[in-house]
Amino acid sequence: MKDFSVTAKNLLMCAIGLGLYFPMILEAHHSTNANFTHEVVSIEGTIERVRFVNPHASVLIKHVGADGQEIFWLIESGARTTLERQGVTLEHLEIGTTVTATGRKGRRNFTMYLQKITYEDGTEFIPQPELF
């Protein structure tokens, strides 16, 4: 017959360990500081693809450089559910639209965390105003 106090103690230690470990994993995944610098950049291009999903919505923008070379930028934003609560819909991110995306430059090449999109007519779309 097993000693119940030893088993309960082991379970308690495991629960405490997991309780301390999981928040670190979640924080690491959702931390914009880990993936993006504080340098703000702007890229002009055409919206090629939109992923309106959780945990991060994203927009793929095709930028054509002065030399004619196409560079695709992955622009990340908040979660779909967060954006929907703020009234954001896919209509704000129509494929084929020429825009200027502004945001925090990524630590990986050609990535950024979106702060705002400026359309050709000068109107601006700010998906998460509290971050700008």
C-alpha positions in Angstrom: 0.0 0.0 0.0 1.4 3.4 -1.0 1.9 6.3 1.4 -0.8 8.8 0.4 1.2 11.8 1.8 4.1 11.1 -0.5 1.9 10.9 -3.6 0.0 14.1 -2.6 3.3 15.9 -2.0 4.6 14.9 -5.4 1.4 16.0 -7.1 1.5 19.3 -5.3 5.1 19.9 -6.3 4.3 19.1 -9.9 1.3 21.5 -9.9 3.4 24.3 -8.4 6.2 23.6 -11.0 3.8 23.7 -13.9 2.0 26.8 -12.5 5.4 28.6 -12.6 6.5 27.2 -15.9 3.4 27.8 -18.1 3.2 31.6 -17.7 6.8 31.9 -18.9 5.9 29.9 -22.0 2.9 32.1 -22.7 4.7 35.3 -22.0 7.5 34.3 -24.3 5.1 33.5 -27.1 3.1 36.7 -26.9 5.9 39.1 -26.2 6.4 41.6 -29.0 9.7 42.6 -27.5 11.2 39.2 -28.2 10.3 39.3 -31.9 10.3 43.1 -32.7 12.7 46.0 -32.1 11.6 49.4 -31.0 12.7 50.9 -34.4 9.6 52.0 -36.3 9.7 51.5 -40.1 7.3 52.2 -43.0 6.9 50.0 -46.1 4.8 50.8 -49.1 3.3 48.0 -51.1 0.3 45.9 -52.1 -1.7 43.7 -49.8 -1.1 40.2 -51.2 -2.6 38.0 -48.5 -4.5 38.4 -45.2 -4.6 35.8 -42.3 -7.4 36.9 -40.0 -6.8 34.3 -37.3 -5.7 33.7 -33.7 -3.3 34.0 -32.1 -2.0 36.7 -34.5 -3.6 38.2 -37.6 -1.1 39.0 -40.3 -0.9 40.7 -43.7 1.6 39.9 -46.5 2.6 43.0 -48.4 4.6 43.0 -51.6 7.0 45.9 -51.8 8.8 46.7 -55.0 12.2 48.3 -54.5 13.8 51.0 -56.6 15.7 48.2 -58.5 12.4 46.4 -59.3 13.0 43.6 -56.9 9.9 42.3 -55.1 10.2 41.9 -51.4 7.4 40.3 -49.3 6.9 41.7 -45.8 5.1 39.8 -43.1 3.1 42.3 -41.0 1.8 40.8 -37.7 -1.0 42.3 -35.6 -3.1 41.3 -32.6 -5.4 38.3 -32.4 -8.5 38.1 -34.6 -10.8 38.2 -31.5 -9.0 41.3 -30.2 -9.3 43.0 -33.5 -13.0 42.1 -33.9 -13.8 43.6 -30.5 -12.4 46.8 -31.8 -14.5 46.7 -34.9 -11.8 45.5 -37.4 -13.0 43.4 -40.3 -11.4 42.0 -43.4 -12.9 44.9 -45.3 -10.1 47.1 -43.8 -7.5 44.8 -45.4 -8.6 44.3 -49.0 -6.2 42.2 -51.2 -4.8 44.3 -54.0 -4.9 47.6 -52.1 -1.8 49.7 -52.1 -0.9 50.8 -48.6 1.9 52.1 -46.4 2.4 49.9 -43.3 4.1 51.4 -40.3 5.2 49.4 -37.3 7.9 48.0 -35.1 10.7 46.4 -37.3 11.0 42.6 -36.7 14.2 40.9 -35.6 13.8 38.7 -38.6 14.2 40.3 -42.0 11.1 41.7 -43.7 8.8 41.5 -40.6 7.1 44.1 -38.6 4.4 44.5 -35.9 1.7 46.7 -37.3 0.9 50.0 -35.7 -1.0 51.6 -38.6 -1.8 51.3 -42.3 -2.1 54.4 -44.5 -4.2 54.1 -47.7 -3.5 56.0 -50.9 -6.2 58.6 -50.1 -4.4 59.4 -46.8 -6.9 57.7 -44.5 -5.4 55.6 -41.7 -6.3 52.3 -40.2 -5.0 51.7 -36.7 -5.9 48.2 -35.6 -4.8 48.5 -31.9 -4.9 52.2 -30.9 -3.7 51.4 -27.4 -0.3 50.2 -28.9 0.3 53.4 -30.9 
